[in-house]
């Protein structure tokens, strides 16, 4: 992990769909404040200036506590962060503000850097090797040859890193996707069997018509990214999905909730659509 990545991890700064953000939990931790007080400060700012909502400097979200409860939090852009911490005074607070702002700037600069060009790098390697071999019949300059080889190896390493990144990106894109029908079945199961609430955290994720509330829920591949279909996934709150991805919530812990969801899904839809699971509701003690 490079220095920038390490500092970003420490300060809770991350790239969220092209926007650099931190969150109220990280602010509370680094400024030695109760999280409830940070939430209060943010909501006071929003209440006195209605224009802030349209600027999207603060986005209300939730997080899952170690006890499995869903609690409110906020995501903050750099501008939101600066506005919030203006009132946090003292030398330690000043040093932390400077560190946060420097890291925000470094992250934004990193996003603006052009991507590596593997084709151009390979062309440079080819030209360097041609120069190297052309020098062999004549007087050999070992220092020059070693310099060219070192440069060539550096370029090859760059190409290798780029190819690996492209491969990882393509592998991620190749994951099995839920179809429109899959999502409809999972969504309607939550709508009719759970009253529109997350099967795990009980947070409302669907409106009264069964439509997904913007940013409230995610379709999760419970049985792995290569398995699609409604039998292999479920619809959960966005905060639960984040906790799963981060490893805060394990599949083992969630297994009984997922099985209960699958039973409700299977008993709601016709067997021709979804095959009933081996275990029945009364065996799991849920329905």
MODELLER restraints for C-alpha pairs under 7 A, 6 or more apart:
rsr = mdl.restraints
at = mdl.atoms
rsr.add(forms.Gaussian(group=physical.xy_distance, feature=features.Distance(at['CA:8:A'], at['CA:14:A']), mean=6.49, stdev=0.5))
rsr.add(forms.Gaussian(group=physical.xy_distance, feature=features.Distance(at['CA:8:A'], at['CA:103:A']), mean=6.93, stdev=0.5))
rsr.add(forms.Gaussian(group=physical.xy_distance, feature=features.Distance(at['CA:11:A'], at['CA:26:A']), mean=6.32, stdev=0.5))
rsr.add(forms.Gaussian(group=physical.xy_distance, feature=features.Distance(at['CA:12:A'], at['CA:22:A']), mean=5.39, stdev=0.5))
rsr.add(forms.Gaussian(group=physical.xy_distance, feature=features.Distance(at['CA:12:A'], at['CA:23:A']), mean=6.84, stdev=0.5))
rsr.add(forms.Gaussian(group=physical.xy_distance, feature=features.Distance(at['CA:12:A'], at['CA:26:A']), mean=5.62, stdev=0.5))
rsr.add(forms.Gaussian(group=physical.xy_distance, feature=features.Distance(at['CA:13:A'], at['CA:20:A']), mean=6.87, stdev=0.5))
rsr.add(forms.Gaussian(group=physical.xy_distance, feature=features.Distance(at['CA:13:A'], at['CA:21:A']), mean=5.59, stdev=0.5))
rsr.add(forms.Gaussian(group=physical.xy_distance, feature=features.Distance(at['CA:13:A'], at['CA:22:A']), mean=4.49, stdev=0.5))
rsr.add(forms.Gaussian(group=physical.xy_distance, feature=features.Distance(at['CA:14:A'], at['CA:20:A']), mean=5.68, stdev=0.5))
rsr.add(forms.Gaussian(group=physical.xy_distance, feature=features.Distance(at['CA:14:A'], at['CA:21:A']), mean=5.64, stdev=0.5))
rsr.add(forms.Gaussian(group=physical.xy_distance, feature=features.Distance(at['CA:14:A'], at['CA:22:A']), mean=6.43, stdev=0.5))
rsr.add(forms.Gaussian(group=physical.xy_distance, feature=features.Distance(at['CA:15:A'], at['CA:21:A']), mean=6.48, stdev=0.5))
rsr.add(forms.Gaussian(group=physical.xy_distance, feature=features.Distance(at['CA:20:A'], at['CA:77:A']), mean=6.10, stdev=0.5))
rsr.add(forms.Gaussian(group=physical.xy_distance, feature=features.Distance(at['CA:20:A'], at['CA:104:A']), mean=6.94, stdev=0.5))
rsr.add(forms.Gaussian(group=physical.xy_distance, feature=features.Distance(at['CA:21:A'], at['CA:75:A']), mean=6.33, stdev=0.5))
rsr.add(forms.Gaussian(group=physical.xy_distance, feature=features.Distance(at['CA:21:A'], at['CA:76:A']), mean=5.28, stdev=0.5))
rsr.add(forms.Gaussian(group=physical.xy_distance, feature=features.Distance(at['CA:21:A'], at['CA:77:A']), mean=4.50, stdev=0.5))
rsr.add(forms.Gaussian(group=physical.xy_distance, feature=features.Distance(at['CA:21:A'], at['CA:78:A']), mean=6.48, stdev=0.5))
rsr.add(forms.Gaussian(group=physical.xy_distance, feature=features.Distance(at['CA:22:A'], at['CA:75:A']), mean=5.77, stdev=0.5))
rsr.add(forms.Gaussian(group=physical.xy_distance, feature=features.Distance(at['CA:22:A'], at['CA:76:A']), mean=5.31, stdev=0.5))
rsr.add(forms.Gaussian(group=physical.xy_distance, feature=features.Distance(at['CA:22:A'], at['CA:77:A']), mean=6.58, stdev=0.5))
rsr.add(forms.Gaussian(group=physical.xy_distance, feature=features.Distance(at['CA:23:A'], at['CA:74:A']), mean=5.56, stdev=0.5))
rsr.add(forms.Gaussian(group=physical.xy_distance, feature=features.Distance(at['CA:23:A'], at['CA:75:A']), mean=4.27, stdev=0.5))
rsr.add(forms.Gaussian(group=physical.xy_distance, feature=features.Distance(at['CA:23:A'], at['CA:76:A']), mean=5.50, stdev=0.5))
rsr.add(forms.Gaussian(group=physical.xy_distance, feature=features.Distance(at['CA:24:A'], at['CA:35:A']), mean=6.93, stdev=0.5))
rsr.add(forms.Gaussian(group=physical.xy_distance, feature=features.Distance(at['CA:24:A'], at['CA:38:A']), mean=6.47, stdev=0.5))
rsr.add(forms.Gaussian(group=physical.xy_distance, feature=features.Distance(at['CA:24:A'], at['CA:39:A']), mean=6.98, stdev=0.5))
rsr.add(forms.Gaussian(group=physical.xy_distance, feature=features.Distance(at['CA:24:A'], at['CA:73:A']), mean=5.96, stdev=0.5))
rsr.add(forms.Gaussian(group=physical.xy_distance, feature=features.Distance(at['CA:24:A'], at['CA:74:A']), mean=5.29, stdev=0.5))
rsr.add(forms.Gaussian(group=physical.xy_distance, feature=features.Distance(at['CA:24:A'], at['CA:75:A']), mean=6.42, stdev=0.5))
rsr.add(forms.Gaussian(group=physical.xy_distance, feature=features.Distance(at['CA:25:A'], at['CA:35:A']), mean=6.12, stdev=0.5))
rsr.add(forms.Gaussian(group=physical.xy_distance, feature=features.Distance(at['CA:28:A'], at['CA:34:A']), mean=5.90, stdev=0.5))
rsr.add(forms.Gaussian(group=physical.xy_distance, feature=features.Distance(at['CA:28:A'], at['CA:35:A']), mean=5.18, stdev=0.5))
rsr.add(forms.Gaussian(group=physical.xy_distance, feature=features.Distance(at['CA:28:A'], at['CA:38:A']), mean=6.26, stdev=0.5))
rsr.add(forms.Gaussian(group=physical.xy_distance, feature=features.Distance(at['CA:31:A'], at['CA:93:A']), mean=6.39, stdev=0.5))
rsr.add(forms.Gaussian(group=physical.xy_distance, feature=features.Distance(at['CA:39:A'], at['CA:73:A']), mean=6.85, stdev=0.5))
rsr.add(forms.Gaussian(group=physical.xy_distance, feature=features.Distance(at['CA:42:A'], at['CA:84:A']), mean=6.61, stdev=0.5))
rsr.add(forms.Gaussian(group=physical.xy_distance, feature=features.Distance(at['CA:46:A'], at['CA:52:A']), mean=6.07, stdev=0.5))
rsr.add(forms.Gaussian(group=physical.xy_distance, feature=features.Distance(at['CA:46:A'], at['CA:53:A']), mean=6.88, stdev=0.5))
rsr.add(forms.Gaussian(group=physical.xy_distance, feature=features.Distance(at['CA:57:A'], at['CA:76:A']), mean=5.67, stdev=0.5))
rsr.add(forms.Gaussian(group=physical.xy_distance, feature=features.Distance(at['CA:57:A'], at['CA:77:A']), mean=5.16, stdev=0.5))
rsr.add(forms.Gaussian(group=physical.xy_distance, feature=features.Distance(at['CA:57:A'], at['CA:79:A']), mean=6.30, stdev=0.5))
rsr.add(forms.Gaussian(group=physical.xy_distance, feature=features.Distance(at['CA:57:A'], at['CA:80:A']), mean=4.65, stdev=0.5))
rsr.add(forms.Gaussian(group=physical.xy_distance, feature=features.Distance(at['CA:58:A'], at['CA:74:A']), mean=6.27, stdev=0.5))
rsr.add(forms.Gaussian(group=physical.xy_distance, feature=features.Distance(at['CA:58:A'], at['CA:75:A']), mean=5.71, stdev=0.5))
rsr.add(forms.Gaussian(group=physical.xy_distance, feature=features.Distance(at['CA:58:A'], at['CA:76:A']), mean=4.85, stdev=0.5))
rsr.add(forms.Gaussian(group=physical.xy_distance, feature=features.Distance(at['CA:58:A'], at['CA:77:A']), mean=6.78, stdev=0.5))
rsr.add(forms.Gaussian(group=physical.xy_distance, feature=features.Distance(at['CA:58:A'], at['CA:80:A']), mean=6.07, stdev=0.5))
rsr.add(forms.Gaussian(group=physical.xy_distance, feature=features.Distance(at['CA:59:A'], at['CA:74:A']), mean=5.39, stdev=0.5))
rsr.add(forms.Gaussian(group=physical.xy_distance, feature=features.Distance(at['CA:59:A'], at['CA:75:A']), mean=5.08, stdev=0.5))
rsr.add(forms.Gaussian(group=physical.xy_distance, feature=features.Distance(at['CA:59:A'], at['CA:76:A']), mean=6.64, stdev=0.5))
rsr.add(forms.Gaussian(group=physical.xy_distance, feature=features.Distance(at['CA:60:A'], at['CA:73:A']), mean=6.02, stdev=0.5))
rsr.add(forms.Gaussian(group=physical.xy_distance, feature=features.Distance(at['CA:60:A'], at['CA:74:A']), mean=4.52, stdev=0.5))
rsr.add(forms.Gaussian(group=physical.xy_distance, feature=features.Distance(at['CA:60:A'], at['CA:75:A']), mean=6.49, stdev=0.5))
rsr.add(forms.Gaussian(group=physical.xy_distance, feature=features.Distance(at['CA:61:A'], at['CA:72:A']), mean=5.94, stdev=0.5))
rsr.add(forms.Gaussian(group=physical.xy_distance, feature=features.Distance(at['CA:61:A'], at['CA:73:A']), mean=5.25, stdev=0.5))
rsr.add(forms.Gaussian(group=physical.xy_distance, feature=features.Distance(at['CA:61:A'], at['CA:74:A']), mean=5.49, stdev=0.5))
rsr.add(forms.Gaussian(group=physical.xy_distance, feature=features.Distance(at['CA:62:A'], at['CA:70:A']), mean=6.16, stdev=0.5))
rsr.add(forms.Gaussian(group=physical.xy_distance, feature=features.Distance(at['CA:62:A'], at['CA:71:A']), mean=5.31, stdev=0.5))
rsr.add(forms.Gaussian(group=physical.xy_distance, feature=features.Distance(at['CA:62:A'], at['CA:72:A']), mean=4.34, stdev=0.5))
rsr.add(forms.Gaussian(group=physical.xy_distance, feature=features.Distance(at['CA:62:A'], at['CA:73:A']), mean=5.09, stdev=0.5))
rsr.add(forms.Gaussian(group=physical.xy_distance, feature=features.Distance(at['CA:62:A'], at['CA:239:A']), mean=5.67, stdev=0.5))
rsr.add(forms.Gaussian(group=physical.xy_distance, feature=features.Distance(at['CA:63:A'], at['CA:70:A']), mean=5.57, stdev=0.5))
rsr.add(forms.Gaussian(group=physical.xy_distance, feature=features.Distance(at['CA:63:A'], at['CA:71:A']), mean=5.48, stdev=0.5))
rsr.add(forms.Gaussian(group=physical.xy_distance, feature=features.Distance(at['CA:63:A'], at['CA:72:A']), mean=6.46, stdev=0.5))
rsr.add(forms.Gaussian(group=physical.xy_distance, feature=features.Distance(at['CA:63:A'], at['CA:73:A']), mean=6.60, stdev=0.5))
rsr.add(forms.Gaussian(group=physical.xy_distance, feature=features.Distance(at['CA:63:A'], at['CA:239:A']), mean=5.32, stdev=0.5))
rsr.add(forms.Gaussian(group=physical.xy_distance, feature=features.Distance(at['CA:64:A'], at['CA:70:A']), mean=4.64, stdev=0.5))
rsr.add(forms.Gaussian(group=physical.xy_distance, feature=features.Distance(at['CA:64:A'], at['CA:71:A']), mean=6.36, stdev=0.5))
rsr.add(forms.Gaussian(group=physical.xy_distance, feature=features.Distance(at['CA:64:A'], at['CA:239:A']), mean=6.64, stdev=0.5))
rsr.add(forms.Gaussian(group=physical.xy_distance, feature=features.Distance(at['CA:64:A'], at['CA:240:A']), mean=6.68, stdev=0.5))
rsr.add(forms.Gaussian(group=physical.xy_distance, feature=features.Distance(at['CA:64:A'], at['CA:243:A']), mean=6.81, stdev=0.5))
rsr.add(forms.Gaussian(group=physical.xy_distance, feature=features.Distance(at['CA:69:A'], at['CA:201:A']), mean=6.80, stdev=0.5))
rsr.add(forms.Gaussian(group=physical.xy_distance, feature=features.Distance(at['CA:70:A'], at['CA:201:A']), mean=6.32, stdev=0.5))
rsr.add(forms.Gaussian(group=physical.xy_distance, feature=features.Distance(at['CA:78:A'], at['CA:104:A']), mean=6.55, stdev=0.5))
rsr.add(forms.Gaussian(group=physical.xy_distance, feature=features.Distance(at['CA:116:A'], at['CA:162:A']), mean=6.74, stdev=0.5))
rsr.add(forms.Gaussian(group=physical.xy_distance, feature=features.Distance(at['CA:118:A'], at['CA:159:A']), mean=5.32, stdev=0.5))
rsr.add(forms.Gaussian(group=physical.xy_distance, feature=features.Distance(at['CA:118:A'], at['CA:162:A']), mean=6.74, stdev=0.5))
rsr.add(forms.Gaussian(group=physical.xy_distance, feature=features.Distance(at['CA:121:A'], at['CA:155:A']), mean=6.20, stdev=0.5))
rsr.add(forms.Gaussian(group=physical.xy_distance, feature=features.Distance(at['CA:121:A'], at['CA:159:A']), mean=6.72, stdev=0.5))
rsr.add(forms.Gaussian(group=physical.xy_distance, feature=features.Distance(at['CA:125:A'], at['CA:152:A']), mean=5.53, stdev=0.5))
rsr.add(forms.Gaussian(group=physical.xy_distance, feature=features.Distance(at['CA:125:A'], at['CA:155:A']), mean=6.67, stdev=0.5))
rsr.add(forms.Gaussian(group=physical.xy_distance, feature=features.Distance(at['CA:128:A'], at['CA:148:A']), mean=6.54, stdev=0.5))
rsr.add(forms.Gaussian(group=physical.xy_distance, feature=features.Distance(at['CA:128:A'], at['CA:152:A']), mean=6.84, stdev=0.5))
rsr.add(forms.Gaussian(group=physical.xy_distance, feature=features.Distance(at['CA:132:A'], at['CA:145:A']), mean=6.29, stdev=0.5))
rsr.add(forms.Gaussian(group=physical.xy_distance, feature=features.Distance(at['CA:175:A'], at['CA:225:A']), mean=5.36, stdev=0.5))
rsr.add(forms.Gaussian(group=physical.xy_distance, feature=features.Distance(at['CA:175:A'], at['CA:226:A']), mean=5.34, stdev=0.5))
rsr.add(forms.Gaussian(group=physical.xy_distance, feature=features.Distance(at['CA:176:A'], at['CA:225:A']), mean=5.93, stdev=0.5))
rsr.add(forms.Gaussian(group=physical.xy_distance, feature=features.Distance(at['CA:176:A'], at['CA:226:A']), mean=4.80, stdev=0.5))
rsr.add(forms.Gaussian(group=physical.xy_distance, feature=features.Distance(at['CA:176:A'], at['CA:227:A']), mean=5.87, stdev=0.5))
rsr.add(forms.Gaussian(group=physical.xy_distance, feature=features.Distance(at['CA:176:A'], at['CA:228:A']), mean=5.51, stdev=0.5))
rsr.add(forms.Gaussian(group=physical.xy_distance, feature=features.Distance(at['CA:177:A'], at['CA:228:A']), mean=5.97, stdev=0.5))
rsr.add(forms.Gaussian(group=physical.xy_distance, feature=features.Distance(at['CA:178:A'], at['CA:228:A']), mean=5.52, stdev=0.5))
rsr.add(forms.Gaussian(group=physical.xy_distance, feature=features.Distance(at['CA:178:A'], at['CA:229:A']), mean=6.02, stdev=0.5))
rsr.add(forms.Gaussian(group=physical.xy_distance, feature=features.Distance(at['CA:182:A'], at['CA:229:A']), mean=5.67, stdev=0.5))
rsr.add(forms.Gaussian(group=physical.xy_distance, feature=features.Distance(at['CA:182:A'], at['CA:230:A']), mean=5.24, stdev=0.5))
rsr.add(forms.Gaussian(group=physical.xy_distance, feature=features.Distance(at['CA:185:A'], at['CA:230:A']), mean=6.86, stdev=0.5))
rsr.add(forms.Gaussian(group=physical.xy_distance, feature=features.Distance(at['CA:186:A'], at['CA:230:A']), mean=6.23, stdev=0.5))
rsr.add(forms.Gaussian(group=physical.xy_distance, feature=features.Distance(at['CA:186:A'], at['CA:234:A']), mean=6.00, stdev=0.5))
rsr.add(forms.Gaussian(group=physical.xy_distance, feature=features.Distance(at['CA:186:A'], at['CA:235:A']), mean=6.13, stdev=0.5))
rsr.add(forms.Gaussian(group=physical.xy_distance, feature=features.Distance(at['CA:187:A'], at['CA:235:A']), mean=6.52, stdev=0.5))
rsr.add(forms.Gaussian(group=physical.xy_distance, feature=features.Distance(at['CA:188:A'], at['CA:210:A']), mean=6.55, stdev=0.5))
rsr.add(forms.Gaussian(group=physical.xy_distance, feature=features.Distance(at['CA:189:A'], at['CA:265:A']), mean=5.51, stdev=0.5))
rsr.add(forms.Gaussian(group=physical.xy_distance, feature=features.Distance(at['CA:190:A'], at['CA:196:A']), mean=5.20, stdev=0.5))
rsr.add(forms.Gaussian(group=physical.xy_distance, feature=features.Distance(at['CA:190:A'], at['CA:197:A']), mean=6.50, stdev=0.5))
rsr.add(forms.Gaussian(group=physical.xy_distance, feature=features.Distance(at['CA:191:A'], at['CA:206:A']), mean=6.79, stdev=0.5))
rsr.add(forms.Gaussian(group=physical.xy_distance, feature=features.Distance(at['CA:191:A'], at['CA:210:A']), mean=5.35, stdev=0.5))
rsr.add(forms.Gaussian(group=physical.xy_distance, feature=features.Distance(at['CA:193:A'], at['CA:264:A']), mean=6.65, stdev=0.5))
rsr.add(forms.Gaussian(group=physical.xy_distance, feature=features.Distance(at['CA:196:A'], at['CA:204:A']), mean=5.82, stdev=0.5))
rsr.add(forms.Gaussian(group=physical.xy_distance, feature=features.Distance(at['CA:196:A'], at['CA:205:A']), mean=5.90, stdev=0.5))
rsr.add(forms.Gaussian(group=physical.xy_distance, feature=features.Distance(at['CA:196:A'], at['CA:206:A']), mean=4.65, stdev=0.5))
rsr.add(forms.Gaussian(group=physical.xy_distance, feature=features.Distance(at['CA:196:A'], at['CA:207:A']), mean=6.76, stdev=0.5))
rsr.add(forms.Gaussian(group=physical.xy_distance, feature=features.Distance(at['CA:196:A'], at['CA:210:A']), mean=6.68, stdev=0.5))
rsr.add(forms.Gaussian(group=physical.xy_distance, feature=features.Distance(at['CA:197:A'], at['CA:203:A']), mean=5.14, stdev=0.5))
rsr.add(forms.Gaussian(group=physical.xy_distance, feature=features.Distance(at['CA:197:A'], at['CA:204:A']), mean=4.19, stdev=0.5))
rsr.add(forms.Gaussian(group=physical.xy_distance, feature=features.Distance(at['CA:197:A'], at['CA:205:A']), mean=5.47, stdev=0.5))
rsr.add(forms.Gaussian(group=physical.xy_distance, feature=features.Distance(at['CA:197:A'], at['CA:206:A']), mean=6.73, stdev=0.5))
rsr.add(forms.Gaussian(group=physical.xy_distance, feature=features.Distance(at['CA:198:A'], at['CA:204:A']), mean=6.29, stdev=0.5))
rsr.add(forms.Gaussian(group=physical.xy_distance, feature=features.Distance(at['CA:198:A'], at['CA:205:A']), mean=6.28, stdev=0.5))
rsr.add(forms.Gaussian(group=physical.xy_distance, feature=features.Distance(at['CA:198:A'], at['CA:236:A']), mean=4.99, stdev=0.5))
rsr.add(forms.Gaussian(group=physical.xy_distance, feature=features.Distance(at['CA:198:A'], at['CA:237:A']), mean=5.46, stdev=0.5))
rsr.add(forms.Gaussian(group=physical.xy_distance, feature=features.Distance(at['CA:199:A'], at['CA:236:A']), mean=6.42, stdev=0.5))
rsr.add(forms.Gaussian(group=physical.xy_distance, feature=features.Distance(at['CA:199:A'], at['CA:257:A']), mean=6.84, stdev=0.5))
rsr.add(forms.Gaussian(group=physical.xy_distance, feature=features.Distance(at['CA:199:A'], at['CA:261:A']), mean=6.71, stdev=0.5))
rsr.add(forms.Gaussian(group=physical.xy_distance, feature=features.Distance(at['CA:200:A'], at['CA:257:A']), mean=6.32, stdev=0.5))
rsr.add(forms.Gaussian(group=physical.xy_distance, feature=features.Distance(at['CA:203:A'], at['CA:237:A']), mean=6.70, stdev=0.5))
rsr.add(forms.Gaussian(group=physical.xy_distance, feature=features.Distance(at['CA:205:A'], at['CA:212:A']), mean=6.05, stdev=0.5))
rsr.add(forms.Gaussian(group=physical.xy_distance, feature=features.Distance(at['CA:205:A'], at['CA:213:A']), mean=5.55, stdev=0.5))
rsr.add(forms.Gaussian(group=physical.xy_distance, feature=features.Distance(at['CA:205:A'], at['CA:216:A']), mean=5.07, stdev=0.5))
rsr.add(forms.Gaussian(group=physical.xy_distance, feature=features.Distance(at['CA:205:A'], at['CA:217:A']), mean=5.62, stdev=0.5))
rsr.add(forms.Gaussian(group=physical.xy_distance, feature=features.Distance(at['CA:205:A'], at['CA:237:A']), mean=6.23, stdev=0.5))
rsr.add(forms.Gaussian(group=physical.xy_distance, feature=features.Distance(at['CA:206:A'], at['CA:212:A']), mean=4.50, stdev=0.5))
rsr.add(forms.Gaussian(group=physical.xy_distance, feature=features.Distance(at['CA:206:A'], at['CA:213:A']), mean=5.20, stdev=0.5))
rsr.add(forms.Gaussian(group=physical.xy_distance, feature=features.Distance(at['CA:207:A'], at['CA:213:A']), mean=6.06, stdev=0.5))
rsr.add(forms.Gaussian(group=physical.xy_distance, feature=features.Distance(at['CA:215:A'], at['CA:238:A']), mean=6.87, stdev=0.5))
rsr.add(forms.Gaussian(group=physical.xy_distance, feature=features.Distance(at['CA:216:A'], at['CA:237:A']), mean=5.71, stdev=0.5))
rsr.add(forms.Gaussian(group=physical.xy_distance, feature=features.Distance(at['CA:216:A'], at['CA:238:A']), mean=5.40, stdev=0.5))
rsr.add(forms.Gaussian(group=physical.xy_distance, feature=features.Distance(at['CA:217:A'], at['CA:235:A']), mean=6.59, stdev=0.5))
rsr.add(forms.Gaussian(group=physical.xy_distance, feature=features.Distance(at['CA:217:A'], at['CA:236:A']), mean=5.43, stdev=0.5))
rsr.add(forms.Gaussian(group=physical.xy_distance, feature=features.Distance(at['CA:217:A'], at['CA:237:A']), mean=4.18, stdev=0.5))
rsr.add(forms.Gaussian(group=physical.xy_distance, feature=features.Distance(at['CA:217:A'], at['CA:238:A']), mean=4.45, stdev=0.5))
rsr.add(forms.Gaussian(group=physical.xy_distance, feature=features.Distance(at['CA:218:A'], at['CA:235:A']), mean=5.72, stdev=0.5))
rsr.add(forms.Gaussian(group=physical.xy_distance, feature=features.Distance(at['CA:218:A'], at['CA:236:A']), mean=5.60, stdev=0.5))
rsr.add(forms.Gaussian(group=physical.xy_distance, feature=features.Distance(at['CA:218:A'], at['CA:237:A']), mean=6.14, stdev=0.5))
rsr.add(forms.Gaussian(group=physical.xy_distance, feature=features.Distance(at['CA:218:A'], at['CA:238:A']), mean=5.34, stdev=0.5))
rsr.add(forms.Gaussian(group=physical.xy_distance, feature=features.Distance(at['CA:218:A'], at['CA:241:A']), mean=6.48, stdev=0.5))
rsr.add(forms.Gaussian(group=physical.xy_distance, feature=features.Distance(at['CA:219:A'], at['CA:233:A']), mean=6.82, stdev=0.5))
rsr.add(forms.Gaussian(group=physical.xy_distance, feature=features.Distance(at['CA:219:A'], at['CA:234:A']), mean=5.74, stdev=0.5))
rsr.add(forms.Gaussian(group=physical.xy_distance, feature=features.Distance(at['CA:219:A'], at['CA:235:A']), mean=4.54, stdev=0.5))
rsr.add(forms.Gaussian(group=physical.xy_distance, feature=features.Distance(at['CA:219:A'], at['CA:236:A']), mean=6.49, stdev=0.5))
rsr.add(forms.Gaussian(group=physical.xy_distance, feature=features.Distance(at['CA:220:A'], at['CA:233:A']), mean=5.38, stdev=0.5))
rsr.add(forms.Gaussian(group=physical.xy_distance, feature=features.Distance(at['CA:220:A'], at['CA:234:A']), mean=5.51, stdev=0.5))
rsr.add(forms.Gaussian(group=physical.xy_distance, feature=features.Distance(at['CA:220:A'], at['CA:235:A']), mean=6.18, stdev=0.5))
rsr.add(forms.Gaussian(group=physical.xy_distance, feature=features.Distance(at['CA:220:A'], at['CA:241:A']), mean=6.83, stdev=0.5))
rsr.add(forms.Gaussian(group=physical.xy_distance, feature=features.Distance(at['CA:221:A'], at['CA:227:A']), mean=7.00, stdev=0.5))
rsr.add(forms.Gaussian(group=physical.xy_distance, feature=features.Distance(at['CA:221:A'], at['CA:232:A']), mean=6.15, stdev=0.5))
rsr.add(forms.Gaussian(group=physical.xy_distance, feature=features.Distance(at['CA:221:A'], at['CA:233:A']), mean=4.59, stdev=0.5))
rsr.add(forms.Gaussian(group=physical.xy_distance, feature=features.Distance(at['CA:222:A'], at['CA:232:A']), mean=5.86, stdev=0.5))
rsr.add(forms.Gaussian(group=physical.xy_distance, feature=features.Distance(at['CA:222:A'], at['CA:233:A']), mean=4.89, stdev=0.5))
rsr.add(forms.Gaussian(group=physical.xy_distance, feature=features.Distance(at['CA:222:A'], at['CA:234:A']), mean=6.98, stdev=0.5))
rsr.add(forms.Gaussian(group=physical.xy_distance, feature=features.Distance(at['CA:223:A'], at['CA:232:A']), mean=5.23, stdev=0.5))
rsr.add(forms.Gaussian(group=physical.xy_distance, feature=features.Distance(at['CA:223:A'], at['CA:233:A']), mean=6.71, stdev=0.5))
rsr.add(forms.Gaussian(group=physical.xy_distance, feature=features.Distance(at['CA:231:A'], at['CA:262:A']), mean=6.76, stdev=0.5))
rsr.add(forms.Gaussian(group=physical.xy_distance, feature=features.Distance(at['CA:243:A'], at['CA:249:A']), mean=5.48, stdev=0.5))
rsr.add(forms.Gaussian(group=physical.xy_distance, feature=features.Distance(at['CA:244:A'], at['CA:250:A']), mean=6.29, stdev=0.5))
rsr.add(forms.Gaussian(group=physical.xy_distance, feature=features.Distance(at['CA:260:A'], at['CA:286:A']), mean=6.24, stdev=0.5))
rsr.add(forms.Gaussian(group=physical.xy_distance, feature=features.Distance(at['CA:263:A'], at['CA:277:A']), mean=6.76, stdev=0.5))
rsr.add(forms.Gaussian(group=physical.xy_distance, feature=features.Distance(at['CA:263:A'], at['CA:281:A']), mean=6.34, stdev=0.5))
rsr.add(forms.Gaussian(group=physical.xy_distance, feature=features.Distance(at['CA:266:A'], at['CA:274:A']), mean=5.65, stdev=0.5))
rsr.add(forms.Gaussian(group=physical.xy_distance, feature=features.Distance(at['CA:266:A'], at['CA:275:A']), mean=6.59, stdev=0.5))
rsr.add(forms.Gaussian(group=physical.xy_distance, feature=features.Distance(at['CA:266:A'], at['CA:276:A']), mean=5.31, stdev=0.5))
rsr.add(forms.Gaussian(group=physical.xy_distance, feature=features.Distance(at['CA:281:A'], at['CA:287:A']), mean=5.43, stdev=0.5))
